[in-house]
Amino acid sequence: MYWNSEIKAEIIARHSSRHDSKDTGSPEAQIALLTYRIQELSNHLKEHPKDFSAQRGLFRLVGRRKRLLSYLKRKDIERYRTIVAALGLRS
């Protein structure tokens, strides 16, 4: 999985909702980072289908993203709809 600080900073800057810089704590930023990691891990599993530890990690990431999405849906439905549309989730 290719992960570095430039990619992380770019994802956070694109999906930050509250502050201009270093918005790592907002649900939108966390969901966007998890989505990137899920996509990378899914690509890895397409090449290595028997990597069961990676598969378990993928399930954990999906569960964490699901919990964050449900939290955001409860707290602010407009922010939820915005992040779902921006990331192309729940199509």
Contact map, one row per residue, 1 for C-alpha under 8 A:
1110000000000000000000000000000000000001100100000000000000000000000000000000000000000000000
1111000000000000000000000000000000000001000000000000000000000000000000000000000000000000000
1111101100000000000000000000000000000000000000000000000000000000000000000000000000000000000
0111111100000000000000000000000000000000000000000000000000000000000000000000000000000000000
0011111110000000000000000000000000000000000000000000000000000000000000000000000000000000000
0001111111000000000000000000000000000000000000000000000000000000000000000000000000000000000
0011111111100000000000000000000000000000000000000000000000000000000000000000000000000000000
0011111111110000000000000000000010000000000000000000000000000000000000000000000000000000000
0000111111111000000001000000000000000000000000000000000000000000000000000000000000000000000
0000011111111100000000000000000000000000000000000000000000000000000000000000000000000000000
0000001111111110000000000000100110000000000000000000000000000000000000000000000000000000000
0000000111111111000001110000100110000000000000000000000000000000000000000000000000000000000
0000000011111111000111100000000000000000000000000000000000000000000000000000000000000000000
0000000001111111000000000000000000000000000000000000000000000000000000000000000000000000000
0000000000111111100000000001100100000000000000000000000000000000000000000000000000100000000
0000000000011111111110110101100000000000000000000000000000000000000000000000000000000000000
0000000000000011111100100101100000000000000000000000000000000000000000000000000000000000000
0000000000000001111100100100000000000000000000000000000000000000000000000000000000000000000
0000000000000001111111100000000000000000000000000000000000000000000000000000000000000000000
0000000000001001111111100000000000000000000000000000000000000000000000000000000000000000000
0000000000001001001111100000000000000000000000000000000000000000000000000000000000000000000
0000000010011000001111110000000000000000000000000000000000000000000000000000000000000000000
0000000000011001111111111100100000000000000000000000000000000000000000000000000000000000000
0000000000010001000001111100110000000000000000000000000000000000000000000000000000000000000
0000000000000000000000111110110000000000000000000000000000000000000000000000000000000000000
0000000000000001110000111111110000000000000000000000000000000000000000000000000000000000000
0000000000000000000000001111111000000000000000000000000000000000000110010000000000000000000
0000000000000011100000000111111100000000000000000000000000000000000000000000001000100000000
0000000000110011100000111111111110000000000000000000000000000000000000000000000000000000000
0000000000000000000000011111111111000000000000000000000000000000000000000000000000000000000
0000000000000000000000000011111111100000000000000000000000000000100110000000000000000000000
0000000000110010000000000001111111110000000000000000000000000000000000000000000000000010000
0000000100110000000000000000111111111000000000000000000000000000000000000000000000000000000
0000000000000000000000000000011111111100000000000000000000001100100000000000000000000000000
0000000000000000000000000000001111111110000000000000000000000000100000000000000000000010000
0000000000000000000000000000000111111111000000000000000000000000000000000000000000000000000
0000000000000000000000000000000011111111100000000000000000001000000000000000000000000000000
0000000000000000000000000000000001111111110000000000000001001100000000000000000000000000000
0000000000000000000000000000000000111111111000000000000000000000000000000000000000000000000
1100000000000000000000000000000000011111111100000000000000000000000000000000000000000000000
1000000000000000000000000000000000001111111110000000010001000000000000000000000000000000000
0000000000000000000000000000000000000111111111000000000001000000000000000000000000000000000
0000000000000000000000000000000000000011111111100000000000000000000000000000000000000000000
1000000000000000000000000000000000000001111111110000000000000000000000000000000000000000000
0000000000000000000000000000000000000000111111111110011000000000000000000000000000000000000
0000000000000000000000000000000000000000011111111000000000000000000000000000000000000000000
0000000000000000000000000000000000000000001111111000000000000000000000000000000000000000000
0000000000000000000000000000000000000000000111111110000000000000000000000000000000000000000
0000000000000000000000000000000000000000000011111111000000000000000000000000000000000000000
0000000000000000000000000000000000000000000010011111000000000000000000000000000000000000000
0000000000000000000000000000000000000000000010011111111000000000000000000000000000000000000
0000000000000000000000000000000000000000000000001111111100000000000000000000000000000000000
0000000000000000000000000000000000000000000000000011111110000000000000000000000000000000000
0000000000000000000000000000000000000000100010000011111111000000000000000000000000000000000
0000000000000000000000000000000000000000000010000011111111100000000000000000000000000000000
0000000000000000000000000000000000000000000000000001111111110000000000000000000000000000000
0000000000000000000000000000000000000000000000000000111111111000000000000000000000000000000
0000000000000000000000000000000000000100110000000000011111111100000000000000000000000000000
0000000000000000000000000000000000000000000000000000001111111110000000000000000000000000000
0000000000000000000000000000000000000000000000000000000111111111000000000000000000000000000
0000000000000000000000000000000001001100000000000000000011111111100000000000000000000000000
0000000000000000000000000000000001000100000000000000000001111111110000000000000000000000000
0000000000000000000000000000000000000000000000000000000000111111111000000000000000000000000
0000000000000000000000000000000000000000000000000000000000011111111100000000000000000000000
0000000000000000000000000000001001100000000000000000000000001111111110000000000000000000000
0000000000000000000000000000000000000000000000000000000000000111111111000000000000000000000
0000000000000000000000000000000000000000000000000000000000000011111111100000000000000000000
0000000000000000000000000010001000000000000000000000000000000001111111110000000000000000000
0000000000000000000000000010001000000000000000000000000000000000111111111000000100000000000
0000000000000000000000000000000000000000000000000000000000000000011111111100000000000000000
0000000000000000000000000000000000000000000000000000000000000000001111111110000000000000000
0000000000000000000000000010000000000000000000000000000000000000000111111111101100000000000
0000000000000000000000000000000000000000000000000000000000000000000011111111101100000000000
0000000000000000000000000000000000000000000000000000000000000000000001111111100000000000000
0000000000000000000000000000000000000000000000000000000000000000000000111111100000000000000
0000000000000000000000000000000000000000000000000000000000000000000000011111111100000000000
0000000000000000000000000000000000000000000000000000000000000000000000011111111110000000000
0000000000000000000000000000000000000000000000000000000000000000000000000001111111000000000
0000000000000000000000000001000000000000000000000000000000000000000000011001111111100000000
0000000000000000000000000000000000000000000000000000000000000000000010011001111111110000000
0000000000000000000000000000000000000000000000000000000000000000000000000000111111111000000
0000000000000000000000000000000000000000000000000000000000000000000000000000011111111100000
0000000000000010000000000001000000000000000000000000000000000000000000000000001111111110000
0000000000000000000000000000000000000000000000000000000000000000000000000000000111111111110
0000000000000000000000000000000000000000000000000000000000000000000000000000000011111111100
0000000000000000000000000000000000000000000000000000000000000000000000000000000001111111000
0000000000000000000000000000000100100000000000000000000000000000000000000000000000111111100
0000000000000000000000000000000000000000000000000000000000000000000000000000000000011111111
0000000000000000000000000000000000000000000000000000000000000000000000000000000000011011111
0000000000000000000000000000000000000000000000000000000000000000000000000000000000010001111
0000000000000000000000000000000000000000000000000000000000000000000000000000000000000001111
